[in-house]
Amino acid sequence: MQNAKIFREKLKSETICFGTGSNPGGDTLLTEFLAHDTDIDFLWIDMEHPAITIETVDNLIMATRNSDVAALVRVAWTNPVLVKPILDAGADAIIFPQIQTVEAARLAISSCLYPPDGIRGIGPGRAALYSQSEKGPNFCKEANESVIIILQIEHIDAVNDIESILAVPGITSIVFGPNDLANSMGYPGQPTHPEVFKAVDIILDKAKQAYIPVGTSIPADMGLIKEWAERGVSWIEAGIPLEIVTKSVQKMSTALKNM
């Protein structure tokens, strides 16, 4: 919970938080190096697209311990059954993809919170270790206050109903997905289309009015990082280590061959 609290405080500040994603297959040693030898603020662990198991996610979360790096896990769908073991493993945040309705937002939030605020059940796992401490009686309350709940807005239907979605209590942050948003608007493969940017501007404006920080997930490109920082996002997830290393190696190889 400590890393979740640290990340929450960072989101309240004017500093833009920065992080990267885990490699598709998961890499515990690399995650440990990123968490302890860089000054990133979070690691995005993706379970929506890669073939990654709960055991791998468990190891990746452990690799962030004893650091200030928050473990943000994107689940495959808004389903409490998928969320429960990830939180029990000690994830600092859950990212819910494809939130399109108020009902989906409410279910997402409820699945992350213990009663009476939600439907999360208490079970064995890393998070349950806290219940054995002196703070045991207050564990559920503290967990509810600490957990980071991030809703991904990546469909035009969500943009059209963004005010109602943002009004659902319990949202820590939202993150937009430019590629899926573009697809839903009839502009496949065109995340920088002017109409897509207009939709993103609506998201940013309405979130600002609701005092909810906004994040984005983009390729590892300094131009894009700078652009989105200037557009007012609060946090940026850029690329995955595999992409970053590949680009770096190619840059060195090209430079050497052009000498």
N, C-alpha and C positions, 0 to 999 in steps of 0.2 A: 504493500500500500504506500510505502514511503516514496517510491519513484512516481507513483500516480499523483501524490500530493505535490511533488516537486514540479511535475509537468503542468499541473493545474495552475500553480503560481506563475510559471513562465507564461502561460496563456493569458494571464491577467495583465502582464507587463506589456510594454511596447516593443520588446525584443522579438524578432521573428525566429521561431524555433525551426531547427533544421534536422532532418534525419534521412535515412536511406532504407531500402528494403532488404529483406533477407533473400539469399539466392533461392531459386525455385526448389532445389532439393534440400535446402537447409544446410547450414555449415556452422556447427557449434564453436569451433575454434575461431573462425573468422568473426562470428558474432561477439565472442569474448574480447577479441582485439578491438573491434569497433566500439564496444561499450567502455573499455578501460583505457584505450590508447588514442582516442579521438575525443573531440568535444561536441559530438552530436548530442541532440536532445532526446531522440527516440529512435526506435527501430520498428519498421513496419513489417510484420510477419503475415504473409498472405496465405490464407487457406481457401480462398475463393477459386483460384485458377490452378496453382501448382499441385502436383501429386505429392502432398505432404501429409504426414500422419500426426496424430495427437501426441505420440511419443516424441517425434522430432520437435514439435512446438514446445513441448515440456522442456526439452533440453535447451532450446533457444532462449526460453524465458529464464532458465537457471543461469545461462551464460551472461545475462544482464544484471544478475544480482551483485551486490556490493559495488554498484556504480550508480550514477544518477540518470541513467538512460532508461526511459520508459519503454515497456514492451507493448506495442499496439498490435492487436491481432485482428485481421479481417476474416470474419467467418464466411461460409459459403452462402448463407441465406439467413433471413430473420426467423430463426427457429430456436426456441429455448433449449431444445435437446442438444443443439450444437454449441450453444453458449456456455452451458453449465460446466462441462469439464475444462473448458479453456480458462474460465474464471477460477475454478478450483485449482488449476495449475499455477495460478498466481499472476495472470495477465493483468497489466495495469489499465488496459483499455480494450474495448470491443468496437470494431468498425463494422457497421452493417451496410452491405451493398444494396443498391437498387431500392432505396426507400422512396415510394411513390405516393403514399397516402398517409393520412393522420393515423389510421388504424395500425398500419405497419410501424409507424414511429412509436406509438404507445406500446405495442407488443415488444419492440426492441428494448425500450427502456425498462419495461416490467421484467423482462428476462434477466436483467443485470442486477436487480435490486431484491434484497430480502424483504419478506413481509414486515410490516403491513404495506410497504410502498410498492412491492412487486411480488413476483412468484418464484424467485430463486430459492432453491432448497439447499440446506446445509448437508454436506457430505465429506467424505475423506478426500484429502488432497493437500497441496502445499498451503493453500489459503486457510485450511482448517487448523493449521498449526497455531494460528493466532488465538483460536478459541481455547487453547490449553494454557494460555498465558494469564497474567494477572488482569489483562483487559478483556478476558473472555466474555463477561456479560455485556460489554459494550461493542463486541466485535461486529455484529450485524449493522449497528448504527454507523460505526466508523467506516465499514466497507461501503455502505450505501453513499456516504458522503465523499468517499475517495474515488470510487470507480469512475473511469472516464468513458462516456458513451458518445460515440461519433456516428452520425448518420450520413451516408453517402448519397448526395443528390446528383443523379446522373440520367434523369429522364425528364422530358419536357412536361409530363403530367405533374411531376413534383415541383417544377418551376412554377407552373400555373397555380399550384396550391401552396406555395412556399410559405406564405404568411401563417396559414393554419398549421402547417407542420412545425414551424419554428415556435409556435405558441404552446406546443405540448411540453409540459414541465419535465425537467430531468435531462435535457440535452446539454452535453458539455460543449460539443463543437459539431460542425458539419464539414464535409469535404466534398468537392464536386469532382465528377469524372468527365473530363472534356470529350473523350472519345465516344463513350456510350451516349452522352448527351447529344453529340453531333449525329450519331446514328438515329436516335429517337426523333430528331428533327428533320430527317431526310437528307442529311449531309454526311454520309458514311465516309470515314477516313479524312474528314475535314474539321478537326477540332479547333482550328483557328479561323473558321468561316465567320464573317461579320455577324451573322445572325446568332451563331453560337456564343460569340463574345457578348452580344446583347443579353442573352439569357444568363450568362455568367454574371454580368453586371447587375442584373436583377437580384440574383442570389446574394451577391456581395452587399448590395444596398439594403436588402431586407434583413440580412443577418446583422448588419451593423446597427440597424434600428432596434433589433431585438437583443443587442449586446451579446451575440453569440459568435465566437471566433470561427473563422473559416480557414480550412487547409486545402492543399491541392497535391496531387501526385503526378509528377511529370518526369520526362527523361532526364538523364544526367547531362544537362547543358547549361552552362553559365548564363547564356543569353536568356533562356527561358526562366531560370531562377531569378535573375534580375528583373525581368518583365513582370513576373507574378508578385514579387516582393513590392514592386512599385504599384501594383494594382490593389494592394491592401490586404493580402492574405496574412494570417497570423502564423501559419506553419507550412513548411514545404517538405514533401518527401520526394527526393530526386534519385531516380534510377535504382539499380541493384548493384552490389559489388561486382557481379559477373560483367555487367555492362560497363562499369567504370574501369575495371582492370583491362578489358578488351580495348576500350578507347585509348587508354593510356599506353598500352603496349603498341597499338597501331601508330599512335602519334610518335613514339620513340623510333619505331622502325622506319617510318616515312622520313623523319628528320635525318636519320643516319644514311639512308639511301640517297638523300638529296644533297649530302655534303660534297 
